[in-house]
Amino acid sequence: MTDPSPRTLRQPSWWAEGVQFARWDPFGFGVLTMPLLLFVMPLHWIPQAWVLCWTVVALVKGGELFHLPARRGRAVPVLGMVFLGWMWSSVFYGVPQGWEAPVLALFNGTALVLFLLGVWRVARRPSRLEWMLRGLIGTGVATAVISIPVYYLWRGHTLPEDRLENVVPYGFHGLYAVNSGMLWAFAGVAAAAGYTQTEEVKRRTGLAVALAVLVGAVFLTQTRGALLGLGAAMVILMLTRSMARWMPLLGVIAVTGWSCQNLPVLLPQAFPAATVASQTLLATPGDHMISRADSGRLQLYQELWRRVEGAAEVMMGRGFWARSTAEPVEIAWQAPHPHGAFISTAYHGGLIGLGLLGLLIWAGARRSIWLAVRGIDVRWLAFSAAGGASLCFDGHTLALLQTVPLFEPLLFWLPLIAGASLATKIMEDTPAGALSEEVL
């Protein structure tokens, strides 16, 4: 009697994989739904409800959540906690009156810590990261496909005067153009980096189409920080992947950018240009984007520097509760946050906080570089480059989960922690003699 032929294992469906994911680690499932919620429901009360829910789950699961890496893999999580500890060290000094502010701040900080712990754990299973990135790309494409016709055709906005917004959040009232551009650019980086790493022709075609949609949405938001981040990610892909892998991506970006710049000419009925006295105003999104110059950021940075008093505040910062907003009477425009995550770090945490952040980025970047140069996974280095470039002139703070823009955890912390955790897991599972280079 002959043995039966072995059965070919079927790849589980996206839905089945999600169910398995939830059963395997419900805390991790909650962590990875957070980036998706940023696209569709970025409400400011979410972090408070979210941290309460997942604190209960963390307590139920006990020590299973808190995985302590090997000695050589502890640099990134330890530096992350040291940096956050320094930024929060003044949370009980100069507290505003009332109990609400300090309690919400503690919830906010706890939410960030649990987010980082969950990302570290989930990243130890690469298939779960793959599942998350596919969901991220799919959600970004869906919101872009909905937003473009609704914003310009149904609501009657004009191009290029009106910058595209993600219309899905807030009951279809729309998310601010800068936030929308940042999130779509991050999903675009996921599509571009995934394109360079997959061999399947069908999937590469799908990722190229997704990239075109997402890049088109970014161009229509006219968000320069998002375009800067997308450019930084492309530089990483050009340095780490073969030309045959990244050249098609440049073609997709170039064609999409040209098409978006010329929509009023290509489709004048659908995308009419704004006119005054029969003269077209700044006929392309590019013209409109360049005309904004620095958008008042230099004024804001000068105002923040003016508030810093003495060498002690230069070194140690102005503290957790120092006001980082600016009113029109101060800089001639309303600034709800510092418009620069690194500027904010220096303002609140001083040179010490900025130095700790630099050490953290250096440690995390080394891990992501280790993955990229060996051809294991280039996405996390590309994500880190995109997030770092974007947050130079946008963003609120890196020390909280809930901020005014609500995208810092996705742009900065997710690639930093996920890349470091994935590299640590691979090094733990690889015999010591097989590693040619020592990495912290």
RABELCOR-V531649 format. One record per residue. N is the residue number from 1. RES is the residue in one small letter. PHI is phi as a letter, one per 40 degrees, with the letter a starting at -180 (NA if undefined). NEAR is the number of other ideal C-beta (glycine too) atoms within 8 Angstrom. D_CENTER is the distance of its C-alpha to the mean C-alpha in Angstrom with 2 decimals. Layout:
# RABELCOR-V531649
n->N res->RES phi->PHI near->NEAR d_center->D_CENTER
n->N res->RES phi->PHI near->NEAR d_center->D_CENTER
This chain:
# RABELCOR-V531649
n->1 res->m phi->NA near->2 d_center->58.32
n->2 res->t phi->c near->3 d_center->55.28
n->3 res->d phi->c near->4 d_center->51.85
n->4 res->p phi->c near->4 d_center->49.51
n->5 res->s phi->c near->4 d_center->46.85
n->6 res->p phi->c near->4 d_center->43.44
n->7 res->r phi->c near->4 d_center->41.01
n->8 res->t phi->c near->4 d_center->37.78
n->9 res->l phi->c near->4 d_center->34.86
n->10 res->r phi->c near->4 d_center->32.83
n->11 res->q phi->c near->4 d_center->29.05
n->12 res->p phi->c near->6 d_center->28.01
n->13 res->s phi->c near->6 d_center->26.61
n->14 res->w phi->d near->7 d_center->23.03
n->15 res->w phi->c near->6 d_center->24.47
n->16 res->a phi->c near->8 d_center->26.60
n->17 res->e phi->c near->11 d_center->23.79
n->18 res->g phi->c near->10 d_center->21.82
n->19 res->v phi->c near->8 d_center->25.02
n->20 res->q phi->c near->9 d_center->25.60
n->21 res->f phi->d near->13 d_center->22.12
n->22 res->a phi->c near->9 d_center->22.85
n->23 res->r phi->c near->6 d_center->26.29
n->24 res->w phi->c near->8 d_center->25.24
n->25 res->d phi->a near->10 d_center->22.72
n->26 res->p phi->c near->9 d_center->22.17
n->27 res->f phi->c near->14 d_center->20.07
n->28 res->g phi->c near->13 d_center->17.65
n->29 res->f phi->c near->11 d_center->17.81
n->30 res->g phi->c near->13 d_center->16.81
n->31 res->v phi->c near->13 d_center->13.81
n->32 res->l phi->c near->16 d_center->12.50
n->33 res->t phi->c near->8 d_center->13.47
n->34 res->m phi->c near->12 d_center->11.22
n->35 res->p phi->d near->12 d_center->8.10
n->36 res->l phi->c near->11 d_center->11.00
n->37 res->l phi->c near->10 d_center->12.48
n->38 res->l phi->c near->11 d_center->9.73
n->39 res->f phi->c near->14 d_center->11.05
n->40 res->v phi->b near->10 d_center->14.63
n->41 res->m phi->a near->6 d_center->15.53
n->42 res->p phi->c near->12 d_center->13.43
n->43 res->l phi->c near->7 d_center->16.61
n->44 res->h phi->c near->7 d_center->17.02
n->45 res->w phi->c near->6 d_center->19.45
n->46 res->i phi->d near->11 d_center->17.25
n->47 res->p phi->d near->12 d_center->16.26
n->48 res->q phi->c near->12 d_center->20.00
n->49 res->a phi->c near->8 d_center->21.18
n->50 res->w phi->c near->11 d_center->18.54
n->51 res->v phi->c near->14 d_center->19.48
n->52 res->l phi->c near->9 d_center->23.14
n->53 res->c phi->c near->9 d_center->22.93
n->54 res->w phi->c near->13 d_center->21.19
n->55 res->t phi->c near->10 d_center->23.37
n->56 res->v phi->c near->8 d_center->26.31
n->57 res->v phi->c near->11 d_center->25.02
n->58 res->a phi->c near->11 d_center->24.39
n->59 res->l phi->c near->7 d_center->27.94
n->60 res->v phi->c near->6 d_center->29.42
n->61 res->k phi->c near->9 d_center->27.93
n->62 res->g phi->g near->6 d_center->28.95
n->63 res->g phi->c near->4 d_center->28.41
n->64 res->e phi->c near->5 d_center->26.92
n->65 res->l phi->c near->11 d_center->23.42
n->66 res->f phi->c near->6 d_center->23.89
n->67 res->h phi->c near->7 d_center->24.17
n->68 res->l phi->c near->4 d_center->25.36
n->69 res->p phi->c near->9 d_center->24.65
n->70 res->a phi->c near->7 d_center->27.44
n->71 res->r phi->d near->4 d_center->28.35
n->72 res->r phi->c near->8 d_center->26.70
n->73 res->g phi->b near->12 d_center->23.39
n->74 res->r phi->c near->10 d_center->23.13
n->75 res->a phi->d near->10 d_center->21.94
n->76 res->v phi->c near->15 d_center->18.18
n->77 res->p phi->c near->12 d_center->18.61
n->78 res->v phi->c near->8 d_center->21.56
n->79 res->l phi->c near->12 d_center->19.99
n->80 res->g phi->c near->12 d_center->17.01
n->81 res->m phi->c near->9 d_center->19.66
n->82 res->v phi->c near->9 d_center->21.75
n->83 res->f phi->c near->14 d_center->19.10
n->84 res->l phi->c near->12 d_center->18.33
n->85 res->g phi->c near->8 d_center->22.09
n->86 res->w phi->c near->11 d_center->22.84
n->87 res->m phi->c near->14 d_center->20.47
n->88 res->w phi->c near->10 d_center->22.06
n->89 res->s phi->c near->7 d_center->25.54
n->90 res->s phi->b near->10 d_center->26.71
n->91 res->v phi->c near->12 d_center->25.56
n->92 res->f phi->c near->5 d_center->29.26
n->93 res->y phi->b near->8 d_center->30.56
n->94 res->g phi->g near->7 d_center->30.98
n->95 res->v phi->c near->9 d_center->29.71
n->96 res->p phi->d near->5 d_center->30.13
n->97 res->q phi->c near->3 d_center->33.10
n->98 res->g phi->g near->5 d_center->32.81
n->99 res->w phi->c near->5 d_center->31.23
n->100 res->e phi->c near->6 d_center->28.25
n->101 res->a phi->c near->10 d_center->26.04
n->102 res->p phi->c near->10 d_center->26.39
n->103 res->v phi->c near->8 d_center->26.20
n->104 res->l phi->c near->9 d_center->22.97
n->105 res->a phi->c near->11 d_center->21.54
n->106 res->l phi->c near->9 d_center->22.68
n->107 res->f phi->c near->12 d_center->21.15
n->108 res->n phi->c near->14 d_center->17.80
n->109 res->g phi->c near->14 d_center->18.06
n->110 res->t phi->c near->10 d_center->19.40
n->111 res->a phi->d near->14 d_center->16.59
n->112 res->l phi->c near->14 d_center->14.10
n->113 res->v phi->c near->10 d_center->16.70
n->114 res->l phi->c near->14 d_center->17.23
n->115 res->f phi->c near->13 d_center->13.59
n->116 res->l phi->c near->12 d_center->13.69
n->117 res->l phi->c near->11 d_center->17.14
n->118 res->g phi->c near->15 d_center->16.31
n->119 res->v phi->c near->15 d_center->13.51
n->120 res->w phi->c near->14 d_center->16.08
n->121 res->r phi->c near->13 d_center->18.77
n->122 res->v phi->c near->15 d_center->17.20
n->123 res->a phi->c near->15 d_center->16.10
n->124 res->r phi->c near->9 d_center->19.84
n->125 res->r phi->b near->8 d_center->20.47
n->126 res->p phi->d near->8 d_center->18.86
n->127 res->s phi->c near->7 d_center->20.05
n->128 res->r phi->c near->14 d_center->17.88
n->129 res->l phi->c near->12 d_center->14.70
n->130 res->e phi->c near->8 d_center->16.14
n->131 res->w phi->c near->13 d_center->16.81
n->132 res->m phi->c near->11 d_center->13.33
n->133 res->l phi->c near->11 d_center->11.90
n->134 res->r phi->c near->9 d_center->14.88
n->135 res->g phi->c near->10 d_center->14.26
n->136 res->l phi->c near->13 d_center->10.72
n->137 res->i phi->c near->15 d_center->12.42
n->138 res->g phi->c near->9 d_center->15.42
n->139 res->t phi->c near->12 d_center->13.99
n->140 res->g phi->c near->16 d_center->12.19
n->141 res->v phi->c near->12 d_center->15.57
n->142 res->a phi->c near->8 d_center->17.58
n->143 res->t phi->c near->13 d_center->16.14
n->144 res->a phi->c near->14 d_center->16.53
n->145 res->v phi->c near->9 d_center->20.03
n->146 res->i phi->c near->10 d_center->20.99
n->147 res->s phi->c near->15 d_center->19.72
n->148 res->i phi->c near->12 d_center->21.39
n->149 res->p phi->c near->9 d_center->24.94
n->150 res->v phi->c near->11 d_center->24.77
n->151 res->y phi->c near->14 d_center->23.55
n->152 res->y phi->c near->15 d_center->25.92
n->153 res->l phi->c near->8 d_center->28.79
n->154 res->w phi->c near->7 d_center->29.22
n->155 res->r phi->c near->8 d_center->28.30
n->156 res->g phi->g near->6 d_center->29.91
n->157 res->h phi->c near->8 d_center->27.39
n->158 res->t phi->b near->11 d_center->28.28
n->159 res->l phi->b near->14 d_center->26.54
n->160 res->p phi->c near->16 d_center->25.56
n->161 res->e phi->d near->9 d_center->26.36
n->162 res->d phi->b near->10 d_center->23.96
n->163 res->r phi->c near->10 d_center->20.24
n->164 res->l phi->d near->14 d_center->18.76
n->165 res->e phi->b near->12 d_center->17.03
n->166 res->n phi->c near->15 d_center->15.64
n->167 res->v phi->c near->13 d_center->18.97
n->168 res->v phi->c near->10 d_center->18.35
n->169 res->p phi->c near->13 d_center->17.16
n->170 res->y phi->f near->7 d_center->19.85
n->171 res->g phi->g near->4 d_center->22.68
n->172 res->f phi->g near->7 d_center->22.08
n->173 res->h phi->c near->6 d_center->22.16
n->174 res->g phi->g near->10 d_center->18.84
n->175 res->l phi->c near->11 d_center->15.48
n->176 res->y phi->d near->8 d_center->15.45
n->177 res->a phi->d near->11 d_center->15.04
n->178 res->v phi->c near->12 d_center->12.49
n->179 res->n phi->c near->13 d_center->10.07
n->180 res->s phi->c near->16 d_center->11.13
n->181 res->g phi->c near->16 d_center->10.74
n->182 res->m phi->c near->17 d_center->7.15
n->183 res->l phi->c near->14 d_center->6.37
n->184 res->w phi->c near->17 d_center->9.32
n->185 res->a phi->c near->17 d_center->8.54
n->186 res->f phi->c near->17 d_center->5.66
n->187 res->a phi->c near->16 d_center->8.50
n->188 res->g phi->c near->15 d_center->10.93
n->189 res->v phi->c near->15 d_center->9.98
n->190 res->a phi->c near->13 d_center->10.47
n->191 res->a phi->c near->14 d_center->13.72
n->192 res->a phi->c near->15 d_center->14.87
n->193 res->a phi->c near->14 d_center->14.52
n->194 res->g phi->c near->12 d_center->16.08
n->195 res->y phi->d near->14 d_center->18.80
n->196 res->t phi->c near->12 d_center->19.84
n->197 res->q phi->b near->8 d_center->20.30
n->198 res->t phi->c near->9 d_center->22.24
n->199 res->e phi->c near->3 d_center->25.98
n->200 res->e phi->c near->6 d_center->26.63
n->201 res->v phi->c near->5 d_center->27.52
n->202 res->k phi->c near->6 d_center->26.84
n->203 res->r phi->c near->8 d_center->23.29
n->204 res->r phi->c near->11 d_center->22.63
n->205 res->t phi->c near->8 d_center->24.10
n->206 res->g phi->c near->8 d_center->21.87
n->207 res->l phi->c near->14 d_center->18.70
n->208 res->a phi->c near->13 d_center->20.20
n->209 res->v phi->c near->8 d_center->20.91
n->210 res->a phi->c near->15 d_center->17.42
n->211 res->l phi->c near->16 d_center->16.14
n->212 res->a phi->c near->11 d_center->18.85
n->213 res->v phi->c near->11 d_center->17.97
n->214 res->l phi->c near->17 d_center->14.26
n->215 res->v phi->c near->14 d_center->15.23
n->216 res->g phi->d near->13 d_center->18.06
n->217 res->a phi->c near->15 d_center->16.05
n->218 res->v phi->c near->15 d_center->13.91
n->219 res->f phi->c near->13 d_center->17.35
n->220 res->l phi->c near->12 d_center->18.81
n->221 res->t phi->c near->15 d_center->16.36
n->222 res->q phi->f near->13 d_center->17.52
n->223 res->t phi->c near->14 d_center->14.32
n->224 res->r phi->c near->8 d_center->15.04
n->225 res->g phi->c near->15 d_center->11.89
n->226 res->a phi->c near->15 d_center->10.08
n->227 res->l phi->c near->12 d_center->13.21
n->228 res->l phi->c near->12 d_center->13.25
n->229 res->g phi->c near->19 d_center->9.96
n->230 res->l phi->c near->15 d_center->11.42
n->231 res->g phi->c near->9 d_center->14.63
n->232 res->a phi->c near->12 d_center->13.55
n->233 res->a phi->c near->15 d_center->12.32
n->234 res->m phi->c near->13 d_center->15.67
n->235 res->v phi->c near->9 d_center->17.56
n->236 res->i phi->c near->13 d_center->16.43
n->237 res->l phi->c near->16 d_center->17.55
n->238 res->m phi->c near->8 d_center->20.72
n->239 res->l phi->c near->5 d_center->21.54
n->240 res->t phi->b near->9 d_center->21.10
n->241 res->r phi->b near->8 d_center->22.24
n->242 res->s phi->c near->5 d_center->25.54
n->243 res->m phi->c near->5 d_center->26.22
n->244 res->a phi->c near->4 d_center->27.10
n->245 res->r phi->c near->11 d_center->23.60
n->246 res->w phi->b near->12 d_center->21.67
n->247 res->m phi->d near->8 d_center->24.42
n->248 res->p phi->d near->9 d_center->24.07
n->249 res->l phi->c near->15 d_center->20.40
n->250 res->l phi->c near->9 d_center->21.58
n->251 res->g phi->c near->8 d_center->24.21
n->252 res->v phi->c near->12 d_center->21.91
n->253 res->i phi->c near->12 d_center->19.74
n->254 res->a phi->c near->8 d_center->23.04
n->255 res->v phi->c near->9 d_center->24.82
n->256 res->t phi->c near->13 d_center->22.05
n->257 res->g phi->c near->10 d_center->21.66
n->258 res->w phi->c near->8 d_center->25.45
n->259 res->s phi->c near->10 d_center->25.82
n->260 res->c phi->c near->11 d_center->23.48
n->261 res->q phi->c near->10 d_center->25.30
n->262 res->n phi->b near->9 d_center->28.58
n->263 res->l phi->d near->11 d_center->28.07
n->264 res->p phi->c near->13 d_center->30.63
n->265 res->v phi->c near->6 d_center->33.10
n->266 res->l phi->c near->7 d_center->32.39
n->267 res->l phi->b near->7 d_center->32.32
n->268 res->p phi->c near->9 d_center->34.09
n->269 res->q phi->c near->4 d_center->35.05
n->270 res->a phi->c near->8 d_center->31.58
n->271 res->f phi->b near->10 d_center->29.76
n->272 res->p phi->c near->9 d_center->32.38
n->273 res->a phi->c near->12 d_center->31.78
n->274 res->a phi->c near->11 d_center->32.43
n->275 res->t phi->b near->8 d_center->35.91
n->276 res->v phi->b near->5 d_center->38.01
n->277 res->a phi->f near->4 d_center->41.74
n->278 res->s phi->g near->3 d_center->41.41
n->279 res->q phi->b near->6 d_center->39.13
n->280 res->t phi->c near->7 d_center->35.68
n->281 res->l phi->c near->9 d_center->33.00
n->282 res->l phi->f near->9 d_center->30.43
n->283 res->a phi->c near->9 d_center->30.71
n->284 res->t phi->b near->10 d_center->27.31
n->285 res->p phi->d near->13 d_center->23.68
n->286 res->g phi->c near->7 d_center->23.68
n->287 res->d phi->c near->10 d_center->26.64
n->288 res->h phi->c near->12 d_center->25.15
n->289 res->m phi->c near->10 d_center->21.92
n->290 res->i phi->c near->7 d_center->24.08
n->291 res->s phi->c near->7 d_center->26.42
n->292 res->r phi->c near->7 d_center->23.96
n->293 res->a phi->f near->5 d_center->24.26
n->294 res->d phi->c near->6 d_center->22.23
n->295 res->s phi->f near->5 d_center->22.05
n->296 res->g phi->g near->10 d_center->23.72
n->297 res->r phi->c near->10 d_center->21.15
n->298 res->l phi->c near->7 d_center->23.97
n->299 res->q phi->d near->10 d_center->26.06
n->300 res->l phi->c near->13 d_center->23.47
n->301 res->y phi->c near->10 d_center->23.02
n->302 res->q phi->c near->8 d_center->26.81
n->303 res->e phi->c near->11 d_center->27.24
n->304 res->l phi->c near->13 d_center->24.98
n->305 res->w phi->c near->7 d_center->26.94
n->306 res->r phi->c near->6 d_center->30.16
n->307 res->r phi->c near->9 d_center->29.47
n->308 res->v phi->c near->10 d_center->29.24
n->309 res->e phi->b near->4 d_center->32.77
n->310 res->g phi->g near->6 d_center->34.39
n->311 res->a phi->c near->5 d_center->33.52
n->312 res->a phi->c near->6 d_center->32.57
n->313 res->e phi->c near->11 d_center->29.66
n->314 res->v phi->c near->9 d_center->28.59
n->315 res->m phi->c near->9 d_center->28.49
n->316 res->m phi->b near->8 d_center->27.37
n->317 res->g phi->g near->14 d_center->25.49
n->318 res->r phi->c near->9 d_center->26.47
n->319 res->g phi->g near->9 d_center->25.26
n->320 res->f phi->c near->13 d_center->22.98
n->321 res->w phi->c near->11 d_center->24.70
n->322 res->a phi->c near->11 d_center->25.27
n->323 res->r phi->c near->5 d_center->24.70
n->324 res->s phi->b near->9 d_center->21.86
n->325 res->t phi->c near->7 d_center->22.44
n->326 res->a phi->a near->10 d_center->25.04
n->327 res->e phi->c near->7 d_center->27.63
n->328 res->p phi->d near->7 d_center->29.30
n->329 res->v phi->c near->3 d_center->32.38
n->330 res->e phi->c near->7 d_center->30.53
n->331 res->i phi->b near->11 d_center->28.49
n->332 res->a phi->g near->6 d_center->29.63
n->333 res->w phi->a near->8 d_center->26.38
n->334 res->q phi->c near->6 d_center->24.41
n->335 res->a phi->b near->11 d_center->21.37
n->336 res->p phi->c near->5 d_center->19.71
n->337 res->h phi->a near->13 d_center->17.47
n->338 res->p phi->c near->14 d_center->17.54
n->339 res->h phi->f near->10 d_center->15.17
n->340 res->g phi->i near->13 d_center->13.98
n->341 res->a phi->c near->15 d_center->12.32
n->342 res->f phi->c near->10 d_center->14.81
n->343 res->i phi->c near->11 d_center->17.57
n->344 res->s phi->c near->15 d_center->17.06
n->345 res->t phi->c near->15 d_center->17.32
n->346 res->a phi->c near->12 d_center->20.52
n->347 res->y phi->c near->13 d_center->21.85
n->348 res->h phi->c near->16 d_center->21.64
n->349 res->g phi->b near->15 d_center->22.00
n->350 res->g phi->g near->13 d_center->24.02
n->351 res->l phi->c near->8 d_center->24.46
n->352 res->i phi->c near->11 d_center->24.58
n->353 res->g phi->c near->15 d_center->21.10
n->354 res->l phi->c near->12 d_center->19.86
n->355 res->g phi->c near->8 d_center->21.89
n->356 res->l phi->c near->13 d_center->20.56
n->357 res->l phi->c near->13 d_center->16.96
n->358 res->g phi->c near->8 d_center->18.25
n->359 res->l phi->c near->10 d_center->19.94
n->360 res->l phi->c near->13 d_center->16.95
n->361 res->i phi->c near->11 d_center->14.89
n->362 res->w phi->c near->8 d_center->18.13
n->363 res->a phi->c near->13 d_center->18.73
n->364 res->g phi->c near->14 d_center->15.37
n->365 res->a phi->c near->10 d_center->15.59
n->366 res->r phi->c near->10 d_center->19.13
n->367 res->r phi->c near->16 d_center->18.22
n->368 res->s phi->c near->16 d_center->15.77
n->369 res->i phi->c near->9 d_center->18.48
n->370 res->w phi->d near->11 d_center->21.04
n->371 res->l phi->c near->16 d_center->19.45
n->372 res->a phi->c near->14 d_center->19.06
n->373 res->v phi->c near->7 d_center->22.56
n->374 res->r phi->c near->6 d_center->24.21
n->375 res->g phi->g near->5 d_center->22.73
n->376 res->i phi->c near->6 d_center->21.36
n->377 res->d phi->a near->10 d_center->17.68
n->378 res->v phi->c near->15 d_center->16.03
n->379 res->r phi->c near->13 d_center->12.66
n->380 res->w phi->c near->15 d_center->11.22
n->381 res->l phi->c near->16 d_center->12.65
n->382 res->a phi->c near->14 d_center->11.34
n->383 res->f phi->c near->17 d_center->7.66
n->384 res->s phi->c near->15 d_center->8.64
n->385 res->a phi->c near->13 d_center->10.56
n->386 res->a phi->c near->16 d_center->8.20
n->387 res->g phi->c near->14 d_center->5.82
n->388 res->g phi->c near->12 d_center->9.29
n->389 res->a phi->c near->12 d_center->10.96
n->390 res->s phi->c near->16 d_center->8.95
n->391 res->l phi->c near->16 d_center->9.27
n->392 res->c phi->c near->11 d_center->12.92
n->393 res->f phi->b near->10 d_center->14.01
n->394 res->d phi->a near->12 d_center->11.61
n->395 res->g phi->h near->18 d_center->10.34
n->396 res->h phi->b near->11 d_center->12.80
n->397 res->t phi->a near->14 d_center->12.95
n->398 res->l phi->c near->13 d_center->11.51
n->399 res->a phi->c near->13 d_center->14.53
n->400 res->l phi->b near->12 d_center->13.93
n->401 res->l phi->c near->11 d_center->12.00
n->402 res->q phi->c near->10 d_center->13.35
n->403 res->t phi->b near->11 d_center->12.94
n->404 res->v phi->c near->6 d_center->14.09
n->405 res->p phi->c near->13 d_center->10.95
n->406 res->l phi->g near->10 d_center->9.37
n->407 res->f phi->b near->12 d_center->5.60
n->408 res->e phi->c near->16 d_center->5.88
n->409 res->p phi->d near->12 d_center->6.30
n->410 res->l phi->c near->13 d_center->3.31
n->411 res->l phi->c near->16 d_center->2.06
n->412 res->f phi->b near->14 d_center->5.77
n->413 res->w phi->c near->13 d_center->7.77
n->414 res->l phi->d near->12 d_center->7.11
n->415 res->p phi->c near->15 d_center->7.96
n->416 res->l phi->c near->15 d_center->10.38
n->417 res->i phi->c near->16 d_center->12.20
n->418 res->a phi->c near->14 d_center->12.28
n->419 res->g phi->c near->18 d_center->13.56
n->420 res->a phi->c near->17 d_center->16.01
n->421 res->s phi->c near->15 d_center->17.26
n->422 res->l phi->c near->16 d_center->17.84
n->423 res->a phi->c near->14 d_center->19.70
n->424 res->t phi->c near->12 d_center->21.69
n->425 res->k phi->c near->10 d_center->22.74
n->426 res->i phi->c near->10 d_center->23.93
n->427 res->m phi->c near->11 d_center->25.85
n->428 res->e phi->c near->9 d_center->27.41
n->429 res->d phi->c near->5 d_center->28.62
n->430 res->t phi->b near->8 d_center->29.95
n->431 res->p phi->d near->5 d_center->33.40
n->432 res->a phi->d near->5 d_center->33.47
n->433 res->g phi->c near->4 d_center->35.73
n->434 res->a phi->c near->6 d_center->33.35
n->435 res->l phi->c near->10 d_center->30.72
n->436 res->s phi->c near->3 d_center->31.84
n->437 res->e phi->b near->5 d_center->29.68
n->438 res->e phi->c near->4 d_center->28.99
n->439 res->v phi->b near->10 d_center->25.43
n->440 res->l phi->c near->6 d_center->24.67
